[in-house]
């Protein structure tokens, strides 16, 4: 007997227009029962993600990695339209009053969304 499988079709060769039209900035709703609801975490666009990663590395160099979790979540938590919930430094710092248990859970998910689950700067926060 032959194990002939049908040949897979070649993937489409993408154009610049195809790439820029792709909806690749996922928003994920995450249940947070401790807060009686859910929050949306987003995949950051490349420019924001790179800038955030630089900020996180600066925190590491300054021996202040604890603020990394707040910067990450401040950048990733959005409303249903994709607008940041915590858009100022002061509002990001207000997250310090929330449960570390919840924040660590959200941090883990936010890191996974960015593809940074093995990155040191934000994980040490």
N, C-alpha and C positions, 0 to 999 in steps of 0.2 A: 504494500500500500504506500501511496505517496503522501507526504505531509505538505503538499503544495498549498500554501496560503495565498490568498489574493494579495497582490502587491499593494502596498499603501500608496495612496496618491501623494505626490510631492507637495510639500507645503507651499502655499502661495508666497511668491516673492513680494514683500511689502515695499510700497513706495513711501516717500516722505509724508505724503498726504494721508496714507493709511496709518502710519505710525502716529502722527499728530491727532488723528481722529479717534484713535483707540481710547476706550474708556478704561484706563488702567489705574485710576486713583480711587481705589476701593474705600468705602465707608462701611464699617462693621458695627452693628448695634450689639452692645455687651450688657447683659443683665447685671445689675448691681442691687441685689436685694437689700443690702444694708442701707442703701439710699432710696429704697422704695421705687425703683424704676430701672431705666437703662441709660447708658451713655453711648454716644457714637465716637468711635476712634477711626481716624483716617490714615491712609497711606499718604505720606508727604510727597509733594512734587520734588523733583531732584534738587532744584535750587534751594528750597527750604530745608530739605533733608541734609544737604551738604553744609549749609550754614549752621544748622543745629548741631551736626556732628562736630564742627569746629568749636562751637560754644562748649560742648560737652568735654572735648579734649582740653580746652582752656581751664575748665573746672578741675580736671585731673591735675594739670600742671600747677594750679594754685592750691592744691591739696584741699579742695572743697567739693568733693564728688557728691556730697549729700544733696545738693541742689539739682543734680542731673535728673532725678525722677520728676521734679516739678517742671523743669523746662520741657522734658519730653512729653509729659501729659498735657501741659499747657498748649503745646504745638499740635497735639493729635486729637484732643477732645473738641468735637464740633457739634453744631446743631444739625437738624435734618437738611438744611440747605448747604452744609459744608462750611459754615462760618465758625471761626474759633470761639469757644465759650470763654476762654481766658486769654484775652488779647493784649493785656498790659502786664508789665513786670509785677505790679502790685497785685493784680488779680491772680497771676500765676503763683505768687508767694502765699496767697490766701489758701491754697491747697494744703499748706503745712498743717492746717487745723483738722484735716480729714484723717480717717483711719489708715494707718500704715498697711494694714492687712489688705484693704481694698486697693490702695494705691499701688502696692507691689503686684497685685493680680492684674491690674490694668496696665502697669508698666510692662509686664511680661507679654501681654497681648500686643501692646503697641510696638514693642521691639520685634516681635514676630511679623507684624504687618509690614514693617520697614525692611525686613530681611536682616535685622541686626541682632538676632537672638544670641549670637556669640560675641558681640562687641563688648569690650570692657567699659568704655566711658559711662554709658548709661546704666549698666548692670551694677556698678559699684555704688549707686545712689541709694 
